[in-house]
Amino acid sequence: MPSSVWRGFISFGLVSVPVRLYAAARSTRIALHQLHNECHTRLRQPLFCPTHDRIVDRSEVVKGYEYEKGKYVLIDPEDLKKILPESARAMEILSFVDGSEVDPLTFDASYYVVPESEGRKAYALLVKTMEDTNRVGIAKMTMHQREYTVFLRPYHRGLALHTMYYADEIREAPGFGDVENTKLSPQEVKLAEQLVSTLSEKFDLRKYHDEYEERLKALIEARRKGKEIAAVPEQHRAPVIDIMSALKKSLAATSTAGERPVAKPGPARSTPAASRRRAAHRKAG
C-alpha cells in the first residue's frame, strides 16, 4: 500500500476533517544512466569538498543559506521544525470558487485526499456540498518544508487536491492567441466542425499510451539479444496552403478508413553489426 505524504485536517468554518494525502499519479518512464564507455560502470556524483580535497560522507552534510559570496548561515533541521506554520497540520479552506472559473493550466501536482475513519461523515458532507454547488475549495497547506496554495475539488465521490501555480509562474508565449484578424469562411468552419465531429469519441484514458516508451523498451530488449530495431518511417508534412482541399480530403479519409492508423514499434531484426557484436561477446566470454 502506498504511504501517505501528509496527514492533518481539512477545516472549513468550525468543521474539521482528519485526512491523509496520497500521490495521485507517478511517472513510469525508463531511466537511462550515464556509464563509463570503457568499462560500462555506472557513473555517480560524489559529494566532494574542495577545501579538504576529499569526498565527504552524507553524515557530514549540513544545510546552509548563502547570504554573501562564500558565507553561509547554517540551518539545523530542528530549527526548521520550530518554524512550521499552522498549515503544516491543518489545511484551512480560505474560500470556495465556481469550478468553471478554475483554469487547469494552474494545476501542478495532484493528490488523493482520503478521510480517516472518524472523519468520514464530515468528509462525505463536504464532497456532496461541493458537487451540488460546483465549487472548488482554495486552501493553504505546508508540505516538504514549503507552503502551498491548493485546490480541493470533487473527484469520483472523493476529493482531489492540486497544488497551484501562482500567477507569476504562468508564462506567456509570443504570438499565442494572436488570431483575431484571421478571416475564416463559413464553408471552412462548417467542414472543420464536420471533421471534428467525425473524429470525436468518448474519452477513455486506458486507450492512450506512450509509444516512445514502448519503442525504447523494444530497443533495450533488442540490444540485449544482439539485434537491431527498424527505424520508424519519417512522415514529411508540409504547411497546408489550400485549407478547403485539405479538409475535404481529411473527411473523405476518415469516412472510408473508419479509424486512424497508429504507428507501432518496428520488429527487431538481426544486422551485420549486431552479428559482429555477438561474435565479439562470445570471444570475450
C-alpha positions as CSV (number, residue, x, y, z in Angstrom):
1,M,0.0,0.0,0.0
2,P,1.4,3.4,-0.9
3,S,2.5,5.6,2.0
4,S,0.8,9.0,2.7
5,V,2.7,12.2,2.0
6,W,0.8,14.4,4.5
7,R,-1.5,13.9,7.5
8,G,-3.6,16.5,9.1
9,F,-7.0,18.2,9.0
10,I,-9.2,20.0,6.4
11,S,-11.1,22.8,8.1
12,F,-14.0,24.9,6.8
13,G,-15.6,27.1,9.3
14,L,-15.7,25.2,12.6
15,V,-15.8,21.8,10.8
16,S,-12.5,19.8,10.8
17,V,-12.0,16.6,8.8
18,P,-9.0,14.4,9.6
19,V,-7.4,13.3,6.3
20,R,-4.3,11.8,4.6
21,L,-2.8,12.7,1.2
22,Y,-1.6,10.2,-1.3
23,A,0.2,10.9,-4.6
24,A,-2.4,10.6,-7.4
25,A,0.0,10.0,-10.3
26,R,3.6,9.0,-10.8
27,S,5.7,8.9,-13.9
28,T,6.9,5.4,-15.0
29,R,9.4,6.5,-17.7
30,I,12.5,4.4,-18.3
31,A,15.7,6.0,-16.8
32,L,18.9,5.8,-18.9
33,H,22.0,6.1,-16.7
34,Q,25.4,7.6,-17.5
35,L,28.1,4.9,-17.9
36,H,31.9,4.9,-18.4
37,N,32.3,4.0,-22.1
38,E,35.4,1.8,-21.4
39,C,34.1,-0.5,-18.6
40,H,30.3,0.3,-18.7
41,T,30.4,1.1,-15.0
42,R,27.6,3.5,-13.8
43,L,28.9,7.0,-13.0
44,R,27.9,8.5,-9.7
45,Q,28.0,12.1,-8.5
46,P,30.4,12.4,-5.5
47,L,30.0,14.8,-2.6
48,F,33.4,16.4,-3.0
49,C,34.8,19.1,-0.6
50,P,37.4,21.2,-2.5
51,T,38.7,22.7,0.8
52,H,39.6,19.3,2.3
53,D,40.2,17.8,-1.2
54,R,38.2,14.7,-0.4
55,I,34.8,13.0,-0.8
56,V,32.6,13.5,2.3
57,D,30.1,11.1,3.8
58,R,26.4,12.1,3.9
59,S,26.6,12.2,7.7
60,E,28.9,15.2,7.3
61,V,26.4,17.2,5.2
62,V,24.5,20.2,6.7
63,K,22.2,22.8,5.1
64,G,23.0,26.4,4.8
65,Y,21.9,29.7,3.2
66,E,24.5,31.8,1.3
67,Y,23.9,35.4,2.4
68,E,27.1,36.7,0.9
69,K,29.5,35.1,-1.6
70,G,31.1,32.2,0.3
71,K,29.4,33.0,3.6
72,Y,26.6,30.8,4.9
73,V,24.1,30.7,7.7
74,L,23.8,27.1,8.9
75,I,20.2,25.8,9.3
76,D,19.6,22.9,11.7
77,P,16.7,20.5,10.8
78,E,15.2,21.0,14.3
79,D,15.1,24.8,13.7
80,L,13.0,24.1,10.6
81,K,10.5,22.1,12.6
82,K,10.1,25.0,15.1
83,I,9.0,27.5,12.4
84,L,6.4,25.3,10.7
85,P,3.2,27.3,10.3
86,E,-0.3,26.1,11.4
87,S,-0.9,25.0,7.8
88,A,1.6,22.1,8.4
89,R,-1.1,20.4,10.4
90,A,-4.3,22.0,9.3
91,M,-5.4,22.7,5.8
92,E,-7.9,25.6,6.2
93,I,-10.2,26.3,3.2
94,L,-9.9,30.0,2.6
95,S,-12.7,30.3,0.1
96,F,-14.8,28.4,-2.4
97,V,-14.9,29.4,-6.1
98,D,-17.0,28.3,-9.1
99,G,-15.4,25.3,-10.7
100,S,-15.8,26.8,-14.2
101,E,-13.5,29.7,-13.2
102,V,-10.5,27.5,-12.4
103,D,-8.1,27.1,-15.4
104,P,-6.5,23.6,-15.5
105,L,-3.2,25.4,-16.5
106,T,-2.9,26.4,-12.9
107,F,-2.8,22.7,-11.6
108,D,0.6,21.4,-10.6
109,A,0.9,18.1,-8.7
110,S,-2.2,16.0,-7.9
111,Y,-3.1,14.1,-4.8
112,Y,-5.9,12.0,-3.4
113,V,-7.5,13.2,-0.1
114,V,-8.5,10.2,2.0
115,P,-10.5,10.6,5.2
116,E,-9.6,9.0,8.5
117,S,-12.3,6.7,9.8
118,E,-13.6,9.2,12.4
119,G,-13.9,11.9,9.7
120,R,-15.9,10.0,7.0
121,K,-19.2,11.7,7.6
122,A,-17.8,15.3,7.6
123,Y,-15.8,14.3,4.5
124,A,-18.9,12.9,2.7
125,L,-20.8,16.1,3.6
126,L,-18.1,18.3,2.1
127,V,-17.8,16.3,-1.1
128,K,-21.6,16.3,-1.7
129,T,-21.9,20.0,-1.0
130,M,-19.1,20.8,-3.4
131,E,-20.5,18.5,-6.0
132,D,-24.0,20.0,-5.7
133,T,-22.8,23.6,-5.8
134,N,-20.0,23.0,-8.4
135,R,-17.5,24.6,-6.1
136,V,-13.7,24.2,-5.8
137,G,-12.1,25.0,-2.4
138,I,-8.9,27.1,-2.1
139,A,-6.7,26.3,0.9
140,K,-3.3,26.7,2.4
141,M,-1.1,23.8,3.5
142,T,2.6,23.2,4.3
143,M,4.3,20.0,3.0
144,H,8.0,19.2,2.4
145,Q,9.1,22.4,4.1
146,R,7.1,24.6,1.7
147,E,3.8,26.3,2.0
148,Y,1.4,25.7,-0.9
149,T,-1.9,27.2,-2.0
150,V,-4.0,24.3,-3.2
151,F,-7.3,23.5,-5.0
152,L,-9.7,20.9,-3.5
153,R,-12.2,19.6,-5.9
154,P,-14.8,16.7,-6.0
155,Y,-13.5,13.7,-7.9
156,H,-15.1,10.3,-8.2
157,R,-17.0,10.5,-5.0
158,G,-13.9,11.8,-3.1
159,L,-11.7,14.9,-3.1
160,A,-8.6,15.5,-5.3
161,L,-6.0,18.1,-4.3
162,H,-3.9,20.0,-6.8
163,T,-1.0,22.3,-5.8
164,M,-1.3,25.7,-7.5
165,Y,0.9,27.5,-10.0
166,Y,0.8,31.2,-9.0
167,A,0.0,34.0,-11.5
168,D,3.7,35.0,-11.8
169,E,4.6,31.3,-12.6
170,I,2.2,31.1,-15.6
171,R,4.4,32.1,-18.6
172,E,3.5,33.8,-21.8
173,A,4.5,32.8,-25.3
174,P,4.9,35.5,-28.0
175,G,2.2,35.3,-30.6
176,F,0.0,33.0,-28.5
177,G,-3.7,33.6,-29.2
178,D,-3.0,36.3,-31.8
179,V,-5.6,35.2,-34.4
180,E,-8.2,37.9,-34.0
181,N,-7.7,39.3,-37.6
182,T,-7.6,35.9,-39.3
183,K,-10.5,35.5,-41.7
184,L,-12.4,32.2,-41.9
185,S,-15.0,31.4,-44.4
186,P,-18.3,29.8,-43.3
187,Q,-17.5,26.8,-45.5
188,E,-14.1,26.3,-43.8
189,V,-15.8,26.5,-40.4
190,K,-18.5,24.0,-41.4
191,L,-16.1,21.5,-42.8
192,A,-13.8,21.8,-39.8
193,E,-16.7,21.2,-37.5
194,Q,-17.7,18.1,-39.5
195,L,-14.2,16.8,-39.3
196,V,-14.0,17.3,-35.5
197,S,-17.4,15.6,-35.2
198,T,-16.1,12.6,-37.2
199,L,-13.0,12.3,-35.0
200,S,-15.0,12.7,-31.8
201,E,-15.4,9.8,-29.3
202,K,-16.0,9.1,-25.6
203,F,-12.8,9.7,-23.6
204,D,-11.1,6.6,-22.3
205,L,-7.8,7.1,-20.5
206,R,-6.8,3.5,-21.0
207,K,-6.7,3.9,-24.8
208,Y,-3.6,6.3,-24.6
209,H,-0.1,5.2,-24.0
210,D,3.5,6.3,-24.5
211,E,4.6,5.0,-27.9
212,Y,8.2,6.3,-27.5
213,E,8.4,4.4,-24.1
214,E,7.3,1.2,-25.8
215,R,9.8,1.6,-28.6
216,L,12.5,2.3,-26.0
217,K,11.6,-1.0,-24.3
218,A,11.8,-2.8,-27.6
219,L,15.2,-1.2,-28.4
220,I,16.6,-2.3,-25.0
221,E,15.3,-5.9,-25.5
222,A,16.7,-6.0,-29.0
223,R,20.1,-4.8,-27.8
224,R,20.1,-7.5,-25.1
225,K,19.6,-10.1,-27.8
226,G,22.2,-8.5,-30.1
227,K,19.6,-7.4,-32.6
228,E,18.7,-4.1,-34.3
229,I,15.3,-2.4,-34.4
230,A,13.8,-1.0,-37.6
231,A,13.6,2.8,-37.8
232,V,10.1,4.3,-37.7
233,P,9.4,5.8,-41.2
234,E,9.6,9.6,-41.0
235,Q,6.5,11.5,-42.1
236,H,7.2,14.6,-44.1
237,R,4.4,17.2,-43.7
238,A,4.2,20.5,-45.5
239,P,2.2,23.6,-44.4
240,V,-1.4,23.5,-45.6
241,I,-2.0,26.1,-48.3
242,D,-5.4,25.1,-49.6
243,I,-7.4,24.5,-46.3
244,M,-10.7,23.6,-48.1
245,S,-9.0,20.9,-50.1
246,A,-7.2,19.5,-47.0
247,L,-10.5,19.5,-45.0
248,K,-12.3,17.7,-47.8
249,K,-9.6,15.1,-48.2
250,S,-9.5,14.6,-44.4
251,L,-13.3,14.0,-44.3
252,A,-13.1,11.5,-47.2
253,A,-10.2,9.7,-45.5
254,T,-12.0,9.4,-42.1
255,S,-15.2,8.2,-43.7
256,T,-13.6,5.4,-45.7
257,A,-10.9,4.4,-43.2
258,G,-13.1,4.0,-40.2
259,E,-10.3,4.7,-37.8
260,R,-7.0,6.4,-37.8
261,P,-3.9,4.3,-38.2
262,V,-1.5,4.1,-35.3
263,A,2.2,3.6,-35.8
264,K,3.7,0.6,-33.9
265,P,7.2,-0.2,-32.9
266,G,9.2,-1.8,-35.7
267,P,10.1,-5.5,-35.4
268,A,13.6,-6.5,-34.1
269,R,15.9,-7.8,-36.8
270,S,19.5,-9.0,-37.0
271,T,22.1,-7.0,-38.8
272,P,25.8,-7.5,-39.7
273,A,26.7,-5.0,-37.0
274,A,24.7,-7.0,-34.4
275,S,26.3,-10.2,-35.6
276,R,29.8,-8.8,-35.1
277,R,28.9,-7.7,-31.6
278,R,27.6,-11.1,-30.7
279,A,30.8,-12.7,-32.1
280,A,32.9,-10.3,-30.1
281,H,30.9,-11.0,-27.0
282,R,31.3,-14.8,-27.4
283,K,35.0,-14.4,-28.0
284,A,35.4,-12.3,-24.9
285,G,33.5,-14.9,-22.9
